[in-house]
Amino acid sequence: MKLIIKTLHGAEKLLAKELETLGATDITAQRRAVTCQADKKTMYKINLWSRLALRVLVPVIEFQAKNDKELYSNVHKYSWHHIISPDKSIMIDHISFSTLFTNSQFLAQKAKDAIVDKIRDKKGSRPYVNFDNPDILLNIHATDESITVSLDASGMSLNRRCYRNIQLPNATNEVLAAALVELSGWTPNETLIDPMCGSGTICIEAAMKARNIAPNLYRNVPFGFQNWLDYEPPIWEELVAEAKAAIKPVKLNIIGSDINGEALDIAKLSTLELGLNPDIRIMRKALREQERTTQSGIIITCPPYNATETKRDLNDMYKEIAHYLSQKYPDHDTWIYSTNLKALNSIQFKAEIKHELYNGSNEGNFNMYPF
């Protein structure tokens, strides 16, 4: 089957490489997505193991339509009753770049009508719509060339790993953190330091990668495919058992510090939940108070990017951050990520490496400074 796997812009090549290791074939990187071919087991495996995917979409129909009648007819033709049970709730995510269907909400409404009508015709009852927590999420994507309707195999976004119960508003996206660790080239035998760690996302994603913990192994919300009629539990149970057996007992030296007590409490609880507390040391210290305890290592950090959060001039803050890091951590490769490009460019050191990496719709840069 064909898959369309969504990711952050700038992480497409990393995701393509990861998908190859997971068994996908015919892999093509696109903008914010990678397409590939995979069987059912591999599709399940990608949802369990991908650190860089946001969503896994399975296109089921693609067609051309000039009006709403043709749209309804083409969607209604598909055997939705073989995939969706009438007792499940559904929701259709929608986006349109079509000059014929400029209202994507109307597009989704007509597609929804066709799907539920087909299921009612065949089963005698129909699914209901749930905008907040649907059992089955679908996606409709329209251009002037074609309209594609896909099943969302992931359901809840794959960056939500469920290793913390509280999500702070400015917490680093887990997929972004995983991409930063990958781009930095960090290896488990090196010390990793995040001196502004917040709730510890970078530290946790690095430790999970090093110990070979599948990122969605402890997810407590069903994946989208688990609500499909053709879901095969034995395949999934085998993959989960293999993932648990694959965890490695690796000795790590990962250090996270911050001044936000609430965020640090969340970080500590998450490391306990995952059994990573021996690998990650969490400390409450301001950057200016921190002392170097290692001769070498890698620093990966995401300073605040919003002036309303810090109530400080961010240009001055970034200059100060770079000064402290250069003084306190010489012989450490220092990687700084921010979507505030003006503040990042105010750092008075020359970046040796730069990666463009978006955080959602926000352009960001990931720069390495060899202090």
N, C-alpha and C positions, 0 to 999 in steps of 0.2 A: 504494500500500500504506500501511497505517497504521503509524506508528512511535511507540514510547514511549521518550523520551530522558531518561535519568536525569542529575541534577545535584545540587549541594549546595542545601540549603534556604537560601533567600535569594538564589539566583542564577537562579531560574526566569524572571523577566522579562528578565534579560539574555540568557539562552539563547533565549527566544522571539524576541527582536529579532534575534539572530544567525542563527537558523534561517530567518527571512524573507529575509535577505540571501543565504543559501545555496540558496534556491529551494524551500523547503518551503511547503506551503499548509495551510489549516484548522488553524492553530496555536492551541493552548490550553494555558496554563500551569496546572499542578497543583502539589501539594506534592511537592517533590523531583524533579519530572519535568515534561516538556512533551510533549504529544501533537501529532502533525501527520500530514499526508499527503505522500508523496514517491514518485517513481518510483525504479527501481533505481540510476540514475546519481546522483540526488540523495542517496540513502542512502549510496552509496560516498563522495560528496563530503562529507557531514556527518562521517563517520568520519575523513576526511583533514583537514578544515578547522576543525572545531569546537574552540574553545579552552575551552568551558564545559561540554561534555558529558562524563559519566563512562562511559556505556554507551548503545548504540543497540539497542533491542529491537524485533523484528518479531513481533507477535502473529500466530499462525497458526490457532489454534482457541480458541474460547470456548464454554463449555457449562455446564449445570447437572448436578450429580450428588449423589445422596443416600447412596451407599455406594461401596465400593471396586470392585464389579463394574461399576457405571455409569461410574465414573472410567476404568477400564481400557477399557471398550467405546468410550467417546467418544474417547479418545486413539488407540486402535488403528485407528479409522476413517480417520484422516488418512493421506495418501500420503507417509509419511516416506521411503520408498525413492526418491522423486524429488529429495530434498534431501540425504540423508545416505548416504554410501557405507559398505558393510559394513567396509571396511578403515580407517575413521576411529574415533577414540576420542571418547567423549561424557561429559558430566557435566551434571547438572541442579541448578541453583541453586533454592532453594525458600523460600517464605514463605507462611504461612497465618494468616488472620484468621477462619477458618471455625469455627463451633461443631460442625460435622459432621466436619471433618478437623483435629483439634487437633494432630496429630503431622505436622509438615510434612515430616519425613524419610521417613515412611511414604508420604506423598502423592507425593514424588519417586520413591520406589522403585517404586510401582505404575505411575506414568507411564513410567518407564524401561523396565519390563517390557513395557508395551504398545508402545513405540516399537521396541525391539530385536526383539520378536516379529514385528511387522509387516514389518520389513526382512528378517528371516530367512525369513518366509513368501514374500516376493517375490524375494529374491536368493539364498537358499540358505545364507547366512551372516549373522552379526550383528556390529554394532560392539561394542567392549569399553569398559568404564568406566575412566576415568582421572581421579582426583580432583585430581591435582597439575598436569597440563598437558594438558587435553583439546584435541583438534582442534576440536570443536564443543561449544559451551556453550549450554544451554537454560535457560529460566526458567519455573517454575510458580508462579502466584500465585492463592491461593484466598480467597474471601470467602463469606459466606452466600448472596450473590446469584449468583455465578458462579465458574468456574475458568478461568484463561487460561494457555495454554502458548505461550511465545514462543521464537523463535530469537534468540540474542545475536549481533548482527552485528559486534560489536567484539572479542569474545574477551577478551584482556587489557584491563584498564581503560584508557580513553583518556587519563587523566592521566599515564600512564607513557609519556612521549614518547620514551624511549630516547636522550636526549642526554647521559646520564651512566651509567656502568657500576656505580657504587656509590651506594646510597641510604642516607643516614644515618637513624637511627631517628626523629629529630624534624625532618626536612626538611619544608619547606612543600609541601603538595600543589600540584601544578602547576595544577590547575583552580581551586583557591582563590587562588593567586597571580594567575592571569589575571583572576579576578573582582575582586580588589582593584585591579589596574591599571585595569580598566574603570570601576569605581565611583569611583575617584579623579578621573577626568576628565583624566588625564595625556595630553599631546599630545607628539609627537616633537620639537617645537622647544623643549621645556622640559627643564631639567636634572632628572634623577630620582636620588634618593639613598636607598640603604638602608643605614643605619649599623650594622645588626646582620644582615647579609645571609646568614649561614650558608653554604650551598652555592650561593647566588646565584639561587634560583628566581624571585624577583620581578624581579630585573634581567634575567634571561634571557627570561622571558615577555614583559616589556615590549619588549625589543629585537626579539624574534620578531614581535610584533604590529606594531611600527613598520616593520619591513622587509618585512612581508607574507609571512613564512615560514609555510607551513602547519604547524601544531603537530605533526602526525604524519607529516610528509614523510620523516623519517629513521628511522622506526620499523623495527626489524629483526626483528620478530615478526609472523607473519601475522595479519591481521584474521580474525575469525570467518567473515565472508562468503566469504573466499578458500578456505575448506574446504568450501563448499556445492557441490553438483553443478551448480547453475545459475549459478555464478560466471562472469562474462564478463571475462576478462583485458584485451581491447582497450579496454573502457570505463575500467577502472582505469588502464591505461598512459597513456591520453589525459589523464586527470585529473592524474596525477603529472607528466607533461610540462608541462601548463599551469601547475601549481603552481610548478615550477622556473623557468619563464619569468616568473612574476609577482613574483619577489623584487625588492625595490627597494633601490637603493644610497643609503640615507638616512644622513646624518651625525647621530650621536647623542652625547649626553653623559650617560652613566649611570655612577654610582659606587656600588660596593658595598664595605663594609668590615666586619671582624669580628676577633675575637681567636682564633678556632678555626682553627689552621693546617690541620688535616685537611679541614675543610669548605671552606676557601678554595682548597686544591689541587684539590678536586673542581670548584669553580666555575670556576677558571681552565681546567681541562681541557675542561669543557663549552663554554666560550666559544670555545676553539680548535677543537673538533670542529664547531661550528656556524658558524665564521668570523665570530664576533661580538667577537673580542678587540679590534678597533679601536674598537668602540662601547661597551664596558664596561670600566671600570677597577676592578680588584680590589685592595684594600689590606688589610694586616694592621695594624689600629689599634683600640684600645679607644675607646669613645665619648668618654670624657673627654679623649682625646688628639687627637681629630679637629679640624681647622680648616676654617672655611668658605672655599671657593674660588669660590663663586658668589653673585651678588647676589640671585637669586630662584630658585625651583624648587619641586619637590614631594618630600616625604619620604614613603616608604611602608615600613613595617617591622613585623615580627612579633617582639616581645620574647619571651624564654623564658616559658613559662606553667606550668612544673612546678618546684616548689621543690626537688625531689630532684636536678634537673639543675643548678641554680645553687648549691645549698647556702646560699641567702640568703633573707631575708624578702622575698617578692615585692612586698608593698605598698611597702616602702622602696625596692626596686629600681625600681619603676615611677615613683615620685615623683622619684627621681634621674634616670631616663631623660628624663622630661618637663622637668626643670630644665636638663639639659645641652642638650637640643634647643632649648629656648626661648632659651638664651643663645648657642648656637653658630649657630643657623639662623633668625634673625629674617627676616621677609619670605618665609618658606617655609611653604606649607600642609603641615602635618604630619599624616599619617594613621597611626594605630596600630591594629593588629588583635591581638586576644587572645581565647582561650576562658576565661581566668581573669578573670571579670567583676569579682570582688572587687578584684583588683589593679588592673584597668583603672579602676575607679571610685575608686580611691585617688588618682589623678592630680588635682592641685590646680589644674587649669585646666578651664574649661567647654568641652565639645565643641560645636562649631557644627553639625556634621552627624553623625548616627549611622545606621549600617546594621546590621541583624541578619543575620548570615551564619554558618551552621553549618560546622564542620569535621568531616565525618562525622556522628556522633551528638552531637557536643559543641557546645553553643550558644556563639556568639562574637559580638563586636561590633567594628565597624570605625568608628572615630571620627576626626573631623578637628578638629584644634586649630589655630586661626589665630594662631600665636605671633608 
